Amino acid sequence: MVAAVFLGSSLTLFLRRIKSGQYLTSDDSGLILKSIPIIGLAATVMLWSAGLLPLPDQGLLLLLIPLYIASIITRAIGLYGLAITTIYWWAQVMIKLEIGPLSLVDGQFWTFAITLGVFGSGWFLMGVLLKNHVLISEKQSEAELALQKASSAKYSMFDALNQLSLARDNETGNHILRTQHYVRAIALALRDLSVPHASQLDDETIEAMFLAAPLHDVGKVGIPDSILLKPGKLTESEWSVMKTHALVGENVLLSAADQAGSDDLRIAGELAGGHHEKWNGTGYPRKLVGEDIPLSARIMAIADVYDALTSSRVYKSAWSHKDAISEIASLSGAQFDPQIVEAFFAAEPEIVLIAQQFKDQD
């Protein structure tokens, strides 16, 4: 029983260390070299106990002690445990068959002595396992802390960009909140519909869309105040300038994405650059058609239009929810992706709740 338990723990540690690369790494001497002193230790004891290595006690000790120390230095503790267990079982066989030096003394004495050796090695192995567990826990804690720092940096970066976008946007802060929640609700509903788009919508991508939505008009930082803040209707030339905000936002965010290696910023750039494109190819800035428009931008387009229709502006009154969804339905296949329109209606109860939760204050 003692040997079986010891063998299980030794084999577990041995396999775990191989899996983690502690035995076979580019800067390591490798498993074979680590095995030499352990195999030598086991072979010496086994040959001696079978009477095939005639050595006096002093000679045996002089041979075993360096091998034992070398076994410990190699840190191949799992292998050491396997070797000790093998020696234990081998000794039991030698005692039972009355072969070699072990037959000359009381078999029970040797069983007791070897059992103590196994127990002693077991305590040593338990210490190593505990140390190994502590080291792994420390590494996990360090990794979690690094991940938290990276996540915090990411959210701080998006928050800074959001503040920049708000400073140059004539929309309300609640517009930002509503549209980003609309985007997430529609994306989740689209995934639940199990349409071809669903494979693109894992949790990380949807979260990235949620973070990116407030940046859809960040390109307005490049629009002159005389156009951006003009109270009346824009002229044709002014409107041409205004439409460049999509490309400005896309360029800024994709450049930042390349510099930072950030997929989240890449999605933000696609969303900013494509949310004014239309399914039938009549949108801007590139007149993209159908699925050539990035998925994030197609989702943002519906969220943005619905919020624009249901919000009051100096130049118009807010539409009712019923009239707004009727308008969106009529634009399916023309301005909007029909499957995303379907997802919008699937998410309608949540859309209504979001509109109420983040309603503009009078």
N, C-alpha and C positions, 0 to 999 in steps of 0.2 A: 504493500500500500504506500509506504514511504517513497519507494523508488518510482512508483507510478505517478504519484503527485509531483515529485521532483522532475520526472521526465516531461510531464505535461507543461509545467512552468518553463522549463529550459527550452523546450521546442517552441513554445509560444514566443519567448523573447528572441530566440534565434531567427524565426521567420519574420517577426516584426522588424528586427534590425535589418534583415535583407531587404524587406519591402521599403524601408525608409532610406536605403542606400548607404547604411553605415558600414557595410562590409565591402561593397562593390562600388566604389566611387573613383573618379578620375585621379584624385589625389591620395588614394589609399593603396596600400600594398596588396590588397585583394584578399579574398577568402582563403585561397590556397596557402598563402604564406602565413596567415593567422592560424591555420589549422595545424601547421607542422609541430609546434610544441605540445599542442593538446593531443594530437594523434600519438606523438612520441610518449607522452605521459601515460596514456591509456595502454598503448602497446607494451611499454616496459612492465607495468604492473601485471598485465594479463599474461605475458610470457613468463614472468617470474612466478606467478601463482600456479602456472601449469607445469613448472619445473623445467622449462625450456631455456631459462636464463639463470644459470647458477651463479648467484652473487651473494656475498655476505651481507648482513644487515647494513653495515656501514657503506658498502659499495652501492647498495640499492638507494640509500638515502642521498648519497652524493650525486646520483643520477637523477633522482626524482625532484629534489629541491629546485635545481635550476629550471627544469622543465615546468614545474609548478609556477615558479615566479614568472617565467616567460609567458605562460598561459594567461596569467592575470594581466600582464603588461599589454598583451594584444587586445584586451577589452572584448574578446570574443566569448563573453560570459555564457551565452546560450550554448555554444559548442562545449564549453567547459562542463556545463551541467549535463549535457548528453554523455560526455565521456565518463563522468563520475557515476552516472546511473548505469552505464554499460559495465563499468568495473564492478559495481555492486552486484549485478546479476551474474556476471562471470564468476565472481568469488563464491556466490551461492552454489553455482554448478560445480566448481572445483571442490567445495566442501562436501557436497552431496556425493560426488563420485570418488572422493578421497584421492584426489590427484594433486601432485605437487606439494610445495611447502605447507599449504593450508591444511593438508591431511595430518600433519605432525602435531598440531595443537588442537585444543578444544574448538570444535566448529562453532559452538554457541558464542565463544569469546570473539571470534572473528566476525560473526554476524553482528554482535553488539558493537564492535569497534567500527565496522564499515557503516553500520546504521548511524552511529554518531558522526562519522565523516560526511555522510549524506546530509544529515541534519545541519551540520556546520556549514557545509557548502550551500545548503538551502537558505540558511539565514543570510549568507553572503549574497546569494542570488536575489533574495527578497530586498536587500538593501540596494542592489543595483536596479532592480525593477522600480523601487520607490524613487530613486534618483532619476531614472529614465522618465518616470511619470512626471516628476517635478519639472524636468527640463522641457518636456513636451508641453506641459501646461504653460510654462514661461514663454515658449515660442508662440503658442496659440494666443496668449495674452498680448504679446508684442504685435502679432499679426492683426488681432482685433483692434488694438490701439491705432495701428497704422491705417487700418481701414476706416476707423472712425475719423481720424484726422483728414484722410482723403475725402471722405463723405462731407465733412464739415467744410473743407475748402471748396468742394464743388457747390454746395448750397450757398456759401458766401459769394462765390463768383456769380452764380445765377441771380442772387439777390442784388448784387451791385449792378448787373446788367439790367435787371428789372427797374431799379431806381433811375438809371439812365434813360430807359425807355419811357417811364412815366413823366420824367422831366420835359420830354419833348412830345408828349402825346396830348391831344385835346380830348381824349376820352377820360372817363372817371376811373378811379382805382377799382371800384366794384366791377367795372367792365372786365378788367384783367382777371379778377377772381372768378367771375361767372364763366368766362370763356375757357379758362384752364380746367375748371370742373366739368364743363360741357364736353370738352375734348376727352377727358378721361372716361366719362360716362358713355360717350359714343363709342370709344375704342373698346371698352369692356363689352358693350352690347354687340359690337361687330365680331369680336372674338367668339362670343357665345353663339352667334349665328352659324359658325363653322363654315364660313365662306372661304374662298381661296386666300383672302387677305389674312385670315386668322393665324396662319403659320408665322406671320411677321410680328404678331402682337403678343410677345411674352411680357411678363410683369416688368422687366427692366425697360423694355421699349415703351410701354405705356407710361411708366413713371417719367421717362425722358421726355415724352410728349407733354406730360403735365407740367414739367419744369420749363419746357420750351415755349409753351403757349403764350405766356405773357410777353415774349420777345417778338411776337409776329410783326409788330410795327416798329421795332427798334431802329429800322432804317430811316425813320423820320428825323433822326439826329442830323441827317445830311440835307434836310429840306430847309430852305431859307425861311426865316420868320415871316417875311412878307407874304409868303404863300401858305405856310403852315397855319398861321394865326389869322389869316384873312377872314373876316366875318361873313362876307358875301360869297356868291357863287364864283368859282374859279373860271378864268378864261381857258380856252383850249390849250394855249401854250403853258399856262400855269398848271393845268391838269397833267400835261405831259411830264412836267417836272415832278409833280406830286407822285406820279406812278413809279418814278425811279426809286422810291423808298424800298420797294421789294428787293431790287437788286443790291441796293446799298446794304440793307440788313443781311441779305444772304452772303455778300462778300465779307462783311465784318465777322460774321459768326463762323463761316467756313474757314476763314483765315485763322481765327482763334482755335478752331477745332484741329487744324493741321499742326499748329504750334503746340497745343496741349495734348494731342493724340486722344481727343475726347469724342466718343460716339454721341454723347448727349448734346454737345455743341453742334455736331454734324447734323443731327436731327433738327435742332433749332434753326440751323441755316437753311435746310430744305423747307422747313415750315414757313420761315419768313419769306423765302424767295418764291414760294409757290402757292400761297394761300389766296392769291387773286387770280390764279389760273382757273379756267372753266373746262368742264368735262368735254364740251364740244369744240374746244380749241379757240374760243373767242376772247379768252382772258389775257392777262398780262403778267409778267413782262415778256414771256417767250411764246405765247400762244400754244402752250403744250396741250396735247389731246389725251383724254382717257387716262390709262394707267401710266403714261409717261409723267404725269404729275405725281410727285411723291405722296405716299399714303398719308403721312402726317399733315401735309398741306391740304389734302382733300377733306380730311376730318376737320381741320381748323377752319376751312372755308364755310362749312355749314354752321359751326359754332359761332363764327364771327358774324355771319349774316343774320342768324336768328337773334343774336343779342342786339345787333343794330336795329332790327325791325321792332323789337319789343322795348327799346329804350327811347326816352324822350330826348330830343335835341332842340337847339334853338330854332332850327329850320323845319322841325316836324314833331308831331305827337307820337307817343308810343302806340304801336299796334297791339291788339289783343293777342293772346297766345293762339287762339283759334285761327285768326287771320294769318299769323306768322307761319304756323305749320302748314296751312293751306298753300301759302306762297312757296314754301320749300318743296312741298309735294309737286307743285306745278313745274318746278325747275329741275326735277329729277330727270337725268338723262341729257339735260341741256347744260345747266350750270354745275350740277352736282352729280357725283358718282351714285348711281341708283342703289347700289348695295349699302353705301354709307347713309343714304336717305332712309333705307329700311332699318338700319341700326339706330338712326336718330329716333325713329318712331318707336322702336323697341325700348329705347331709353327714355321715352317721353315722361313717365311718372317722375323719374329722377331729375329730368330737365326742369320740370315745374318746381320741384322742391328747391333746386339750386337757385332758380330765379327768385324765389321767395326769400331764401336765406340771405342772399347777397343783393337784395333790392336797394336801389339808390335812395338815399334819404332826401326828402323834399326840402 
